[in-house]
Amino acid sequence: MRGFWYKLLVRLTGLSGPWLMVCVSRIIAAGYFCFSGRVTESRRFYAALYPEKGRCYQLWCTFKQYQNFTTIHLDRFLADQSNASSFTAQGWERLEPLLGRQGVVLLMSHLGNWEMAARLLRQQKDDLRLLLYMGVKGKEGVEHVQKEDLRRAGVTIIGADQVGSPFSAVDGVRVLQSGGAVSMTGDMLGRDDQRKVRVTFLGHDAYVPEAPYIFAMLSGAPLFVFFAFRTGPNQYHLTVSDPIEITPKSRRDRAQAIACAAQQYADLLEKMLRAHPLEWYHFERFLQ
């Protein structure tokens, strides 16, 4: 959906009510399910998750995946209207003492709603400095609106094509030094030449970005995995993992330490996926 049409839909929803957003977005999602070539990849993913199930069940999971993705747009609208979202949290006590004092690196995933996770972090601690390294697409429609909404919510965003820049690294270090949080994508590669780590996921090889682990290792900031799962309209449950340790004994051991940390993340991602299988909003190829 192009940015203009999305903004028009938001305005009309404001006049008529959330039902319009629900109906239109679900019809669009059904169209994508019927005609998008990415459906094959999603079905392949659910075949790996449910190898004992038949093709019809895997297609049903894919249909629900596309339909559930529409709730991201609905909850963004509801949050903008109310300026707040309701949520519960698990593991927040691990994160809270470090915010404002030491700073943390957060791994967010395309499992659950990472955008709402960022919003809720700011809602929980409104003076938190939060920097997100995000992917950049050649032609952004809804994604551009999404990023502008996050910026208005007080979140700093740096495009993934700038991650290799020393200036973007300095920005992240400054945020950590101020006791803030730096968030990076844990499960999606933004570029073909991006440095990556091989992990095992659902019995298959998969590749995850190496940058979050290098950043945490070199900065000394603790690395947490952060999820936000939907429990109702504009309602979420946040989960914060135990910190993932990256402590190589020498420079020679760095690659192994990073590989171990990345596999810990992959294992946690798989565990959460099995608990929330229809909130997987990763539509690109993940399993090799």
Sequence and secondary structure as in RCSB ss.txt:
>XXXX:A:sequence
MRGFWYKLLVRLTGLSGPWLMVCVSRIIAAGYFCFSGRVTESRRFYAALYPEKGRCYQLWCTFKQYQNFTTIHLD
RFLADQSNASSFTAQGWERLEPLLGRQGVVLLMSHLGNWEMAARLLRQQKDDLRLLLYMGVKGKEGVEHVQKEDL
RRAGVTIIGADQVGSPFSAVDGVRVLQSGGAVSMTGDMLGRDDQRKVRVTFLGHDAYVPEAPYIFAMLSGAPLFV
FFAFRTGPNQYHLTVSDPIEITPKSRRDRAQAIACAAQQYADLLEKMLRAHPLEWYHFERFLQ
>XXXX:A:secstr
  HHHHHHHHHHHHHH HHHHHHHHHHHHHHHHHH TTHHHHHHHHHHH TTS HHHHHHHHHHHHHHHHHHHHH
HHHHHHHS  EEEEESHHHHGGGTTTT EEEEE SBS HHHHHHHHHHHSTT  EEEEE   SS SHHHHHHHHH
HHTTEEEEEGGGTTSHHHHHHHHHHHHTT EEEEESS  SSTTS EEEEEETTEEEEEESHHHHHHHHH   EEE
EEEEEEETTEEEEEE   B    SSGGGHHHHHHHHHHHHHHHHHHHHHHSGGGB   S  B 
